[in-house]
């Protein structure tokens, strides 16, 4: 009897399509393997990054994919970036032009640049990130 291969369960289509892109490009990666502790409001929590891979030059990169980016998600990411400045964390948005709330002029990309100061991309992990 042939061994059955475990079926990967993705939390979103955006995660699944970026996993396929990494596989297609021959980039080994892990999915939701790392747990990072962070401290919001004096209580330890953990954050599980979506993707972690080593670029062609050996740089460790963590990528979070976001379709809908809630206030809670933004605050969590702010705490993670501030408390783990040694990590190279980046975000791939389904729609970086989406406004953070109704009536706001601030998009997901704007908020990412202004408050996190980390790289972001639209829909797929850019080839440049893989080649770094």
C-alpha positions as CSV (number, residue, x, y, z in Angstrom):
1,X,0.0,0.0,0.0
2,X,1.4,3.4,-1.0
3,X,2.0,6.0,1.8
4,X,-0.5,8.8,1.8
5,X,0.9,12.3,1.5
6,X,-0.5,14.8,4.1
7,X,-2.8,17.4,2.5
8,X,-1.7,21.0,3.3
9,X,-4.5,23.1,4.7
10,X,-4.3,26.8,3.9
11,X,-6.1,29.5,5.8
12,X,-6.7,31.5,2.6
13,X,-6.4,31.4,-1.2
14,X,-3.8,34.1,-0.9
15,X,-1.6,31.9,1.2
16,X,-2.2,28.9,-1.1
17,X,-1.2,30.9,-4.2
18,X,1.9,32.3,-2.7
19,X,2.9,28.7,-1.5
20,X,2.4,27.6,-5.1
21,X,4.6,30.5,-6.3
22,X,7.4,29.6,-3.9
23,X,7.2,25.9,-5.0
24,X,7.2,26.9,-8.7
25,X,10.4,29.0,-8.2
26,X,12.1,26.2,-6.3
27,X,12.3,28.1,-3.0
28,X,12.0,25.8,0.1
29,X,9.8,27.3,2.8
30,X,8.0,26.5,6.0
31,X,4.4,27.4,6.6
32,X,3.2,28.4,10.1
33,X,6.1,26.7,11.8
34,X,7.5,29.5,14.0
35,X,5.8,30.9,17.1
36,X,7.0,34.4,18.2
37,X,6.1,35.7,21.6
38,X,5.0,39.3,21.9
39,X,3.7,41.4,24.7
40,X,0.6,43.4,24.0
41,X,-1.0,45.0,27.1
42,X,1.3,43.1,29.6
43,X,0.2,39.7,28.4
44,X,2.4,37.3,26.3
45,X,0.8,36.0,23.1
46,X,2.3,34.2,20.1
47,X,2.2,35.1,16.4
48,X,2.6,32.5,13.8
49,X,4.0,33.9,10.5
50,X,2.5,32.5,7.3
51,X,5.8,31.9,5.4
52,X,9.5,31.8,6.2
53,X,12.1,31.2,3.7
54,X,15.8,31.8,2.9
55,X,16.4,34.0,-0.2
56,X,18.9,33.0,-2.8
57,X,21.6,35.0,-0.9
58,X,20.9,33.4,2.4
59,X,18.7,36.1,3.9
60,X,15.9,34.8,6.3
61,X,12.6,36.4,5.3
62,X,9.2,36.1,7.0
63,X,6.1,36.9,4.9
64,X,2.6,37.5,6.3
65,X,-0.2,37.4,3.8
66,X,-3.3,39.6,4.4
67,X,-6.6,39.8,2.7
68,X,-8.6,41.7,5.3
69,X,-6.4,43.6,7.8
70,X,-8.3,44.4,11.0
71,X,-7.3,46.9,13.6
72,X,-6.4,44.0,15.9
73,X,-4.1,42.6,13.1
74,X,-2.4,45.9,12.6
75,X,-1.8,46.4,16.3
76,X,-0.4,42.8,16.6
77,X,1.9,43.4,13.6
78,X,3.1,46.7,15.1
79,X,4.0,44.9,18.4
80,X,5.8,42.1,16.5
81,X,7.9,44.5,14.4
82,X,8.8,46.6,17.4
83,X,9.7,43.7,19.6
84,X,11.5,41.7,17.0
85,X,13.6,44.3,15.1
86,X,16.2,41.6,14.1
87,X,13.6,39.8,11.9
88,X,13.0,40.7,8.3
89,X,9.2,40.7,8.2
90,X,7.2,41.6,5.1
91,X,3.6,41.6,4.1
92,X,1.8,40.6,0.9
93,X,-1.7,42.2,0.7
94,X,-4.5,40.9,-1.4
95,X,-5.4,44.6,-2.1
96,X,-2.8,47.1,-0.7
97,X,-5.1,50.0,-1.8
98,X,-7.9,48.8,0.5
99,X,-8.7,51.5,3.1
100,X,-8.2,50.6,6.8
101,X,-11.8,51.5,7.5
102,X,-14.7,53.1,5.8
103,X,-14.2,56.8,5.1
104,X,-10.4,56.6,5.8
105,X,-7.9,58.0,3.3
106,X,-5.3,55.5,4.7
107,X,-4.7,52.3,2.7
108,X,-3.2,49.1,4.0
109,X,0.0,50.0,2.1
110,X,0.0,53.5,3.6
111,X,-0.4,52.2,7.1
112,X,2.3,49.6,6.6
113,X,4.8,52.2,5.4
114,X,4.0,54.8,8.0
115,X,3.7,52.7,11.1
116,X,5.7,49.5,10.4
117,X,8.3,50.7,7.9
118,X,8.5,47.2,6.4
119,X,8.3,46.1,2.7
120,X,4.9,45.1,1.3
121,X,3.7,43.7,-2.0
122,X,0.5,43.1,-3.8
123,X,-0.9,39.6,-4.2
124,X,2.3,37.6,-4.7
125,X,5.8,37.4,-3.1
126,X,8.0,39.5,-5.5
127,X,10.8,37.8,-7.3
128,X,13.1,40.5,-6.0
129,X,12.5,39.2,-2.4
130,X,13.3,35.6,-3.5
131,X,16.5,36.8,-5.2
132,X,17.9,39.0,-2.4
